[in-house]
Amino acid sequence: MRVTPRAWIGFAIWAGYVLVIISVTLLSGVPYPDIGTSAESTWRGAVLDLAVGGALLAILATVLGWWRPALFERTRAHHKWPIFVPIIMFIAAIMNIFNTDWAQFDASFLLSLLALGVLVGFSEELMARGLVLTSFRARFAEGWAWFLSSLLFGLMHLANAVLGAPLLASLAQAGLAFASGTAFYIVRRVTGSLVWAMLLHGLWDVSVFAVGHAPVSAALGSILGPVVGILALAVVYWVIKGADERPVTTTPTANPAVA
Protein backbone atom coordinates (compact mmCIF):
# COMPACT_ATOMS: atom_id res chain seq x y z
CA MET A 1 0.00 0.00 0.00
CA ARG A 2 1.27 3.45 -0.87
CA VAL A 3 -0.90 5.05 1.82
CA THR A 4 -1.63 3.48 5.20
CA PRO A 5 -5.41 3.07 5.67
CA ARG A 6 -7.02 5.38 8.22
CA ALA A 7 -10.65 5.64 9.30
CA TRP A 8 -10.86 9.33 8.37
CA ILE A 9 -9.91 8.45 4.79
CA GLY A 10 -12.98 6.23 4.60
CA PHE A 11 -15.28 9.02 5.77
CA ALA A 12 -13.63 11.41 3.29
CA ILE A 13 -14.05 8.94 0.40
CA TRP A 14 -17.72 8.47 1.24
CA ALA A 15 -18.40 12.21 1.54
CA GLY A 16 -16.52 12.96 -1.68
CA TYR A 17 -18.34 10.23 -3.61
CA VAL A 18 -21.76 11.41 -2.43
CA LEU A 19 -20.88 15.00 -3.35
CA VAL A 20 -19.80 13.94 -6.85
CA ILE A 21 -22.95 11.89 -7.42
CA ILE A 22 -25.23 14.72 -6.27
CA SER A 23 -23.36 17.38 -8.26
CA VAL A 24 -23.25 15.46 -11.55
CA THR A 25 -26.90 14.39 -11.26
CA LEU A 26 -28.05 17.95 -10.52
CA LEU A 27 -26.08 19.19 -13.52
CA SER A 28 -27.77 16.55 -15.68
CA GLY A 29 -31.13 18.14 -14.92
CA VAL A 30 -32.86 14.76 -14.45
CA PRO A 31 -34.97 14.46 -11.25
CA TYR A 32 -34.49 11.19 -9.40
CA PRO A 33 -38.11 9.98 -9.97
CA ASP A 34 -37.51 10.18 -13.75
CA ILE A 35 -34.45 7.93 -13.72
CA GLY A 36 -35.23 4.57 -15.28
CA THR A 37 -38.33 5.79 -17.13
CA SER A 38 -36.56 6.28 -20.47
CA ALA A 39 -33.21 5.73 -22.13
CA GLU A 40 -32.30 9.43 -21.99
CA SER A 41 -33.15 9.82 -18.31
CA THR A 42 -31.17 6.71 -17.43
CA TRP A 43 -28.10 7.73 -19.43
CA ARG A 44 -28.09 11.30 -18.09
CA GLY A 45 -29.49 10.77 -14.60
CA ALA A 46 -27.74 7.57 -13.54
CA VAL A 47 -25.08 6.29 -15.92
CA LEU A 48 -23.24 9.61 -16.18
CA ASP A 49 -22.79 10.23 -12.45
CA LEU A 50 -21.86 6.58 -11.78
CA ALA A 51 -19.28 6.70 -14.58
CA VAL A 52 -17.69 9.85 -13.15
CA GLY A 53 -17.77 8.49 -9.60
CA GLY A 54 -16.41 5.11 -10.65
CA ALA A 55 -13.55 6.65 -12.63
CA LEU A 56 -12.53 8.82 -9.67
CA LEU A 57 -12.68 5.83 -7.31
CA ALA A 58 -10.51 3.76 -9.65
CA ILE A 59 -7.93 6.55 -9.79
CA LEU A 60 -8.05 6.87 -6.00
CA ALA A 61 -7.61 3.12 -5.47
CA THR A 62 -4.57 3.22 -7.72
CA VAL A 63 -3.04 6.26 -6.03
CA LEU A 64 -3.60 4.77 -2.57
CA GLY A 65 -2.41 1.33 -3.67
CA TRP A 66 -5.51 -0.30 -2.17
CA TRP A 67 -6.79 -2.46 -5.02
CA ARG A 68 -5.98 -5.79 -3.36
CA PRO A 69 -7.51 -5.13 0.08
CA ALA A 70 -10.45 -3.37 -1.56
CA LEU A 71 -11.26 -6.34 -3.79
CA PHE A 72 -10.13 -9.40 -1.86
CA GLU A 73 -10.30 -10.87 1.63
CA ARG A 74 -7.18 -12.39 3.12
CA THR A 75 -9.30 -15.15 4.69
CA ARG A 76 -12.84 -16.15 3.78
CA ALA A 77 -15.55 -16.47 6.44
CA HIS A 78 -15.38 -19.67 8.46
CA HIS A 79 -19.15 -20.14 8.10
CA LYS A 80 -20.24 -20.45 4.48
CA TRP A 81 -23.94 -21.19 4.97
CA PRO A 82 -25.03 -17.48 5.25
CA ILE A 83 -24.53 -17.30 1.49
CA PHE A 84 -28.13 -18.55 1.22
CA VAL A 85 -29.27 -14.96 1.79
CA PRO A 86 -27.54 -13.49 -1.29
CA ILE A 87 -28.74 -16.54 -3.24
CA ILE A 88 -32.32 -15.58 -2.38
CA MET A 89 -31.51 -12.06 -3.59
CA PHE A 90 -30.18 -13.51 -6.87
CA ILE A 91 -33.35 -15.57 -7.32
CA ALA A 92 -35.48 -12.49 -6.63
CA ALA A 93 -33.56 -10.55 -9.28
CA ILE A 94 -34.12 -13.32 -11.82
CA MET A 95 -37.84 -13.29 -10.94
CA ASN A 96 -37.89 -9.55 -11.62
CA ILE A 97 -36.20 -10.05 -14.98
CA PHE A 98 -38.70 -12.72 -16.07
CA ASN A 99 -41.54 -10.52 -14.84
CA THR A 100 -40.48 -7.61 -17.06
CA ASP A 101 -42.11 -6.80 -20.40
CA TRP A 102 -38.90 -6.31 -22.36
CA ALA A 103 -40.83 -5.36 -25.51
CA GLN A 104 -41.23 -1.89 -23.98
CA PHE A 105 -37.46 -1.28 -24.11
CA ASP A 106 -35.67 -0.14 -27.26
CA ALA A 107 -31.98 -0.80 -27.91
CA SER A 108 -30.78 2.44 -26.30
CA PHE A 109 -32.88 1.79 -23.19
CA LEU A 110 -31.48 -1.75 -22.89
CA LEU A 111 -27.93 -0.46 -23.26
CA SER A 112 -28.52 2.20 -20.62
CA LEU A 113 -29.77 -0.46 -18.17
CA LEU A 114 -26.75 -2.64 -18.92
CA ALA A 115 -24.41 0.30 -18.34
CA LEU A 116 -26.30 1.14 -15.16
CA GLY A 117 -25.85 -2.38 -13.84
CA VAL A 118 -22.13 -2.51 -14.55
CA LEU A 119 -21.42 0.93 -13.12
CA VAL A 120 -23.62 0.77 -10.03
CA GLY A 121 -22.11 -2.57 -9.07
CA PHE A 122 -18.56 -1.39 -9.64
CA SER A 123 -18.81 2.12 -8.22
CA GLU A 124 -20.98 1.64 -5.15
CA GLU A 125 -19.32 -1.60 -4.09
CA LEU A 126 -15.79 -0.27 -4.63
CA MET A 127 -16.73 2.73 -2.53
CA ALA A 128 -18.68 1.14 0.35
CA ARG A 129 -17.40 -2.41 0.69
CA GLY A 130 -14.07 -1.73 -0.95
CA LEU A 131 -12.23 1.46 -0.05
CA VAL A 132 -14.39 2.55 2.90
CA LEU A 133 -14.35 -0.93 4.45
CA THR A 134 -10.57 -1.10 4.03
CA SER A 135 -10.24 2.26 5.80
CA PHE A 136 -12.46 1.26 8.71
CA ARG A 137 -10.74 -2.09 9.16
CA ALA A 138 -7.56 -0.19 10.02
CA ARG A 139 -9.24 1.35 13.07
CA PHE A 140 -12.25 -0.74 14.08
CA ALA A 141 -13.02 -4.37 14.84
CA GLU A 142 -14.70 -6.19 11.96
CA GLY A 143 -18.19 -5.84 13.43
CA TRP A 144 -17.90 -2.08 13.58
CA ALA A 145 -16.26 -1.96 10.14
CA TRP A 146 -19.26 -3.83 8.69
CA PHE A 147 -21.79 -1.70 10.58
CA LEU A 148 -20.28 1.69 9.74
CA SER A 149 -19.63 0.91 6.07
CA SER A 150 -23.19 -0.44 5.68
CA LEU A 151 -24.61 2.55 7.57
CA LEU A 152 -22.84 5.00 5.27
CA PHE A 153 -24.04 3.00 2.27
CA GLY A 154 -27.59 3.41 3.52
CA LEU A 155 -27.20 7.10 4.34
CA MET A 156 -25.84 7.70 0.86
CA HIS A 157 -29.34 7.01 -0.48
CA LEU A 158 -30.73 10.01 1.42
CA ALA A 159 -29.13 12.03 -1.37
CA ASN A 160 -32.10 10.95 -3.50
CA ALA A 161 -34.23 13.40 -1.50
CA VAL A 162 -31.92 16.21 -2.65
CA LEU A 163 -32.36 14.97 -6.21
CA GLY A 164 -36.16 15.11 -6.14
CA ALA A 165 -37.31 11.90 -4.43
CA PRO A 166 -39.87 12.14 -1.57
CA LEU A 167 -38.14 12.31 1.82
CA LEU A 168 -40.07 9.41 3.37
CA ALA A 169 -39.34 7.21 0.37
CA SER A 170 -35.66 8.13 0.60
CA LEU A 171 -35.60 7.28 4.30
CA ALA A 172 -37.15 3.89 3.56
CA GLN A 173 -34.66 3.30 0.75
CA ALA A 174 -31.78 4.20 3.06
CA GLY A 175 -32.91 1.62 5.60
CA LEU A 176 -33.35 -1.02 2.92
CA ALA A 177 -29.93 -0.17 1.47
CA PHE A 178 -28.30 -0.67 4.88
CA ALA A 179 -29.83 -4.15 5.05
CA SER A 180 -29.21 -5.11 1.41
CA GLY A 181 -25.66 -3.78 1.72
CA THR A 182 -25.21 -6.34 4.47
CA ALA A 183 -26.13 -9.05 1.95
CA PHE A 184 -23.38 -7.78 -0.36
CA TYR A 185 -20.97 -7.79 2.60
CA ILE A 186 -21.88 -11.45 3.20
CA VAL A 187 -21.01 -12.20 -0.43
CA ARG A 188 -17.59 -10.61 0.03
CA ARG A 189 -16.83 -12.47 3.26
CA VAL A 190 -18.00 -15.87 2.04
CA THR A 191 -16.53 -15.81 -1.47
CA GLY A 192 -13.45 -13.81 -0.53
CA SER A 193 -13.98 -11.37 -3.40
CA LEU A 194 -15.83 -8.08 -3.86
CA VAL A 195 -16.31 -8.91 -7.55
CA TRP A 196 -19.22 -11.26 -6.83
CA ALA A 197 -20.88 -8.56 -4.72
CA MET A 198 -20.44 -6.12 -7.63
CA LEU A 199 -22.15 -8.55 -10.01
CA LEU A 200 -25.06 -9.25 -7.65
CA HIS A 201 -25.50 -5.54 -6.89
CA GLY A 202 -25.60 -4.66 -10.57
CA LEU A 203 -28.05 -7.45 -11.41
CA TRP A 204 -30.34 -6.48 -8.55
CA ASP A 205 -30.53 -2.80 -9.49
CA VAL A 206 -31.14 -3.56 -13.17
CA SER A 207 -33.93 -5.98 -12.29
CA VAL A 208 -35.60 -3.47 -9.95
CA PHE A 209 -35.45 -0.61 -12.48
CA ALA A 210 -36.67 -2.88 -15.31
CA VAL A 211 -39.61 -4.44 -13.49
CA GLY A 212 -40.52 -1.04 -12.04
CA HIS A 213 -40.80 0.40 -15.54
CA ALA A 214 -42.56 -2.47 -17.31
CA PRO A 215 -43.96 -5.14 -14.99
CA VAL A 216 -45.93 -8.02 -16.44
CA SER A 217 -47.67 -8.66 -13.12
CA ALA A 218 -47.08 -7.92 -9.42
CA ALA A 219 -43.32 -7.68 -8.83
CA LEU A 220 -42.92 -10.61 -6.44
CA GLY A 221 -39.15 -10.46 -6.72
CA SER A 222 -39.05 -6.90 -5.42
CA ILE A 223 -41.21 -7.87 -2.45
CA LEU A 224 -38.42 -10.24 -1.39
CA GLY A 225 -36.03 -7.28 -1.02
CA PRO A 226 -36.99 -6.46 2.60
CA VAL A 227 -36.99 -10.18 3.44
CA VAL A 228 -33.42 -10.49 2.14
CA GLY A 229 -32.40 -7.49 4.25
CA ILE A 230 -33.89 -8.91 7.43
CA LEU A 231 -32.26 -12.29 6.85
CA ALA A 232 -28.91 -10.64 6.10
CA LEU A 233 -28.99 -8.76 9.40
CA ALA A 234 -29.97 -11.97 11.18
CA VAL A 235 -27.01 -14.02 9.90
CA VAL A 236 -24.22 -11.47 9.40
CA TYR A 237 -22.75 -12.31 12.83
CA TRP A 238 -21.58 -15.68 11.52
CA VAL A 239 -19.50 -14.19 8.71
CA ILE A 240 -18.01 -11.58 11.05
CA LYS A 241 -17.11 -14.11 13.75
CA GLY A 242 -13.39 -14.78 13.81
CA ALA A 243 -12.62 -12.29 11.04
CA ASP A 244 -9.37 -10.36 11.14
CA GLU A 245 -9.05 -8.40 7.92
CA ARG A 246 -7.10 -5.47 9.29
CA PRO A 247 -4.91 -4.09 6.49
CA VAL A 248 -1.36 -5.38 6.60
CA THR A 249 1.25 -2.72 5.99
CA THR A 250 4.96 -3.19 5.76
CA THR A 251 7.53 -0.80 7.13
CA PRO A 252 10.78 -0.63 5.19
CA THR A 253 13.74 -1.75 7.28
CA ALA A 254 17.12 -0.16 7.08
CA ASN A 255 19.85 -2.10 5.30
CA PRO A 256 22.55 -3.46 7.59
CA ALA A 257 25.56 -1.22 7.75
CA VAL A 258 28.46 -2.37 5.65
CA ALA A 259 31.65 -2.82 7.72
C-alpha positions as CSV (number, residue, x, y, z in Angstrom):
1,M,0.0,0.0,0.0
2,R,1.3,3.4,-0.9
3,V,-0.9,5.0,1.8
4,T,-1.6,3.5,5.2
5,P,-5.4,3.1,5.7
6,R,-7.0,5.4,8.2
7,A,-10.6,5.6,9.3
8,W,-10.9,9.3,8.4
9,I,-9.9,8.4,4.8
10,G,-13.0,6.2,4.6
11,F,-15.3,9.0,5.8
12,A,-13.6,11.4,3.3
13,I,-14.1,8.9,0.4
14,W,-17.7,8.5,1.2
15,A,-18.4,12.2,1.5
16,G,-16.5,13.0,-1.7
17,Y,-18.3,10.2,-3.6
18,V,-21.8,11.4,-2.4
19,L,-20.9,15.0,-3.4
20,V,-19.8,13.9,-6.8
21,I,-23.0,11.9,-7.4
22,I,-25.2,14.7,-6.3
23,S,-23.4,17.4,-8.3
24,V,-23.3,15.5,-11.5
25,T,-26.9,14.4,-11.3
26,L,-28.0,17.9,-10.5
27,L,-26.1,19.2,-13.5
28,S,-27.8,16.6,-15.7
29,G,-31.1,18.1,-14.9
30,V,-32.9,14.8,-14.4
31,P,-35.0,14.5,-11.2
32,Y,-34.5,11.2,-9.4
33,P,-38.1,10.0,-10.0
34,D,-37.5,10.2,-13.7
35,I,-34.4,7.9,-13.7
36,G,-35.2,4.6,-15.3
37,T,-38.3,5.8,-17.1
38,S,-36.6,6.3,-20.5
39,A,-33.2,5.7,-22.1
40,E,-32.3,9.4,-22.0
41,S,-33.2,9.8,-18.3
42,T,-31.2,6.7,-17.4
43,W,-28.1,7.7,-19.4
44,R,-28.1,11.3,-18.1
45,G,-29.5,10.8,-14.6
46,A,-27.7,7.6,-13.5
47,V,-25.1,6.3,-15.9
48,L,-23.2,9.6,-16.2
49,D,-22.8,10.2,-12.5
50,L,-21.9,6.6,-11.8
51,A,-19.3,6.7,-14.6
52,V,-17.7,9.8,-13.2
53,G,-17.8,8.5,-9.6
54,G,-16.4,5.1,-10.7
55,A,-13.5,6.6,-12.6
56,L,-12.5,8.8,-9.7
57,L,-12.7,5.8,-7.3
58,A,-10.5,3.8,-9.7
59,I,-7.9,6.6,-9.8
60,L,-8.0,6.9,-6.0
61,A,-7.6,3.1,-5.5
62,T,-4.6,3.2,-7.7
63,V,-3.0,6.3,-6.0
64,L,-3.6,4.8,-2.6
65,G,-2.4,1.3,-3.7
66,W,-5.5,-0.3,-2.2
67,W,-6.8,-2.5,-5.0
68,R,-6.0,-5.8,-3.4
69,P,-7.5,-5.1,0.1
70,A,-10.4,-3.4,-1.6
71,L,-11.3,-6.3,-3.8
72,F,-10.1,-9.4,-1.9
73,E,-10.3,-10.9,1.6
74,R,-7.2,-12.4,3.1
75,T,-9.3,-15.1,4.7
76,R,-12.8,-16.1,3.8
77,A,-15.5,-16.5,6.4
78,H,-15.4,-19.7,8.5
79,H,-19.1,-20.1,8.1
80,K,-20.2,-20.4,4.5
81,W,-23.9,-21.2,5.0
82,P,-25.0,-17.5,5.3
83,I,-24.5,-17.3,1.5
84,F,-28.1,-18.5,1.2
85,V,-29.3,-15.0,1.8
86,P,-27.5,-13.5,-1.3
87,I,-28.7,-16.5,-3.2
88,I,-32.3,-15.6,-2.4
89,M,-31.5,-12.1,-3.6
90,F,-30.2,-13.5,-6.9
91,I,-33.3,-15.6,-7.3
92,A,-35.5,-12.5,-6.6
93,A,-33.6,-10.6,-9.3
94,I,-34.1,-13.3,-11.8
95,M,-37.8,-13.3,-10.9
96,N,-37.9,-9.6,-11.6
97,I,-36.2,-10.1,-15.0
98,F,-38.7,-12.7,-16.1
99,N,-41.5,-10.5,-14.8
100,T,-40.5,-7.6,-17.1
101,D,-42.1,-6.8,-20.4
102,W,-38.9,-6.3,-22.4
103,A,-40.8,-5.4,-25.5
104,Q,-41.2,-1.9,-24.0
105,F,-37.5,-1.3,-24.1
106,D,-35.7,-0.1,-27.3
107,A,-32.0,-0.8,-27.9
108,S,-30.8,2.4,-26.3
109,F,-32.9,1.8,-23.2
110,L,-31.5,-1.7,-22.9
111,L,-27.9,-0.5,-23.3
112,S,-28.5,2.2,-20.6
113,L,-29.8,-0.5,-18.2
114,L,-26.7,-2.6,-18.9
115,A,-24.4,0.3,-18.3
116,L,-26.3,1.1,-15.2
117,G,-25.9,-2.4,-13.8
118,V,-22.1,-2.5,-14.6
119,L,-21.4,0.9,-13.1
120,V,-23.6,0.8,-10.0
121,G,-22.1,-2.6,-9.1
122,F,-18.6,-1.4,-9.6
123,S,-18.8,2.1,-8.2
124,E,-21.0,1.6,-5.1
125,E,-19.3,-1.6,-4.1
126,L,-15.8,-0.3,-4.6
127,M,-16.7,2.7,-2.5
128,A,-18.7,1.1,0.3
129,R,-17.4,-2.4,0.7
130,G,-14.1,-1.7,-1.0
131,L,-12.2,1.5,-0.1
132,V,-14.4,2.5,2.9
133,L,-14.3,-0.9,4.5
134,T,-10.6,-1.1,4.0
135,S,-10.2,2.3,5.8
136,F,-12.5,1.3,8.7
137,R,-10.7,-2.1,9.2
138,A,-7.6,-0.2,10.0
139,R,-9.2,1.3,13.1
140,F,-12.2,-0.7,14.1
141,A,-13.0,-4.4,14.8
142,E,-14.7,-6.2,12.0
143,G,-18.2,-5.8,13.4
144,W,-17.9,-2.1,13.6
145,A,-16.3,-2.0,10.1
146,W,-19.3,-3.8,8.7
147,F,-21.8,-1.7,10.6
148,L,-20.3,1.7,9.7
149,S,-19.6,0.9,6.1
150,S,-23.2,-0.4,5.7
151,L,-24.6,2.5,7.6
152,L,-22.8,5.0,5.3
153,F,-24.0,3.0,2.3
154,G,-27.6,3.4,3.5
155,L,-27.2,7.1,4.3
156,M,-25.8,7.7,0.9
157,H,-29.3,7.0,-0.5
158,L,-30.7,10.0,1.4
159,A,-29.1,12.0,-1.4
160,N,-32.1,11.0,-3.5
161,A,-34.2,13.4,-1.5
162,V,-31.9,16.2,-2.7
163,L,-32.4,15.0,-6.2
164,G,-36.2,15.1,-6.1
165,A,-37.3,11.9,-4.4
166,P,-39.9,12.1,-1.6
167,L,-38.1,12.3,1.8
168,L,-40.1,9.4,3.4
169,A,-39.3,7.2,0.4
170,S,-35.7,8.1,0.6
171,L,-35.6,7.3,4.3
172,A,-37.2,3.9,3.6
173,Q,-34.7,3.3,0.8
174,A,-31.8,4.2,3.1
175,G,-32.9,1.6,5.6
176,L,-33.3,-1.0,2.9
177,A,-29.9,-0.2,1.5
178,F,-28.3,-0.7,4.9
179,A,-29.8,-4.2,5.0
180,S,-29.2,-5.1,1.4
181,G,-25.7,-3.8,1.7
182,T,-25.2,-6.3,4.5
183,A,-26.1,-9.0,2.0
184,F,-23.4,-7.8,-0.4
185,Y,-21.0,-7.8,2.6
186,I,-21.9,-11.4,3.2
187,V,-21.0,-12.2,-0.4
188,R,-17.6,-10.6,0.0
189,R,-16.8,-12.5,3.3
190,V,-18.0,-15.9,2.0
191,T,-16.5,-15.8,-1.5
192,G,-13.4,-13.8,-0.5
193,S,-14.0,-11.4,-3.4
194,L,-15.8,-8.1,-3.9
195,V,-16.3,-8.9,-7.6
196,W,-19.2,-11.3,-6.8
197,A,-20.9,-8.6,-4.7
198,M,-20.4,-6.1,-7.6
199,L,-22.2,-8.5,-10.0
200,L,-25.1,-9.2,-7.7
201,H,-25.5,-5.5,-6.9
202,G,-25.6,-4.7,-10.6
203,L,-28.0,-7.5,-11.4
204,W,-30.3,-6.5,-8.5
205,D,-30.5,-2.8,-9.5
206,V,-31.1,-3.6,-13.2
207,S,-33.9,-6.0,-12.3
208,V,-35.6,-3.5,-10.0
209,F,-35.5,-0.6,-12.5
210,A,-36.7,-2.9,-15.3
211,V,-39.6,-4.4,-13.5
212,G,-40.5,-1.0,-12.0
213,H,-40.8,0.4,-15.5
214,A,-42.6,-2.5,-17.3
215,P,-44.0,-5.1,-15.0
216,V,-45.9,-8.0,-16.4
217,S,-47.7,-8.7,-13.1
218,A,-47.1,-7.9,-9.4
219,A,-43.3,-7.7,-8.8
220,L,-42.9,-10.6,-6.4
221,G,-39.1,-10.5,-6.7
222,S,-39.1,-6.9,-5.4
223,I,-41.2,-7.9,-2.4
224,L,-38.4,-10.2,-1.4
225,G,-36.0,-7.3,-1.0
226,P,-37.0,-6.5,2.6
227,V,-37.0,-10.2,3.4
228,V,-33.4,-10.5,2.1
229,G,-32.4,-7.5,4.2
230,I,-33.9,-8.9,7.4
231,L,-32.3,-12.3,6.8
232,A,-28.9,-10.6,6.1
233,L,-29.0,-8.8,9.4
234,A,-30.0,-12.0,11.2
235,V,-27.0,-14.0,9.9
236,V,-24.2,-11.5,9.4
237,Y,-22.7,-12.3,12.8
238,W,-21.6,-15.7,11.5
239,V,-19.5,-14.2,8.7
240,I,-18.0,-11.6,11.1
241,K,-17.1,-14.1,13.8
242,G,-13.4,-14.8,13.8
243,A,-12.6,-12.3,11.0
244,D,-9.4,-10.4,11.1
245,E,-9.0,-8.4,7.9
246,R,-7.1,-5.5,9.3
247,P,-4.9,-4.1,6.5
248,V,-1.4,-5.4,6.6
249,T,1.3,-2.7,6.0
250,T,5.0,-3.2,5.8
251,T,7.5,-0.8,7.1
252,P,10.8,-0.6,5.2
253,T,13.7,-1.7,7.3
254,A,17.1,-0.2,7.1
255,N,19.8,-2.1,5.3
256,P,22.6,-3.5,7.6
257,A,25.6,-1.2,7.8
258,V,28.5,-2.4,5.7
259,A,31.6,-2.8,7.7
